[in-house]
Amino acid sequence: MSLKNTQAQVDQWIKQYGVRYFNELTNMALLTEEVGELARIIARKYGEQSFKESDKNVNLADEMADVLFVLVCLANQTGVDLENAFQRNMDKKTSRDSERHLNNEKLQ
């Protein structure tokens, strides 16, 4: 699925089930909350923290999808075309960093 399709699907869902978009500040707070939930899983699965009983049934992919959903909401309501923005960002990174990481002794 393309990012354009993802943005359209989220917009349709909001119109059908969500009544309306939460305002941008609310969605920013929700995005922060979702990233925190994702960080919690990463810290337990790949870091030194142990799982609590309440963490054992969480799904990493589902938490990533929650982050994506709220990010797409913010993009939709602020008029950002994520597909175009992502491609421009990749072009910028490629131009700026094409040799940087290859020549980084820390990554060898």
Secondary structure, DSSP 8 states (H G I E B T S, - for coil): --HHHHHHHHHHHIIIIISS---HHHHHHHHHHHHHHHHHHHHHHTSS----GGGTT--HHHHHHHHHHHHHHHHHHHT--HHHHHHHHHHHHHHHHTTTTTT-GGG-
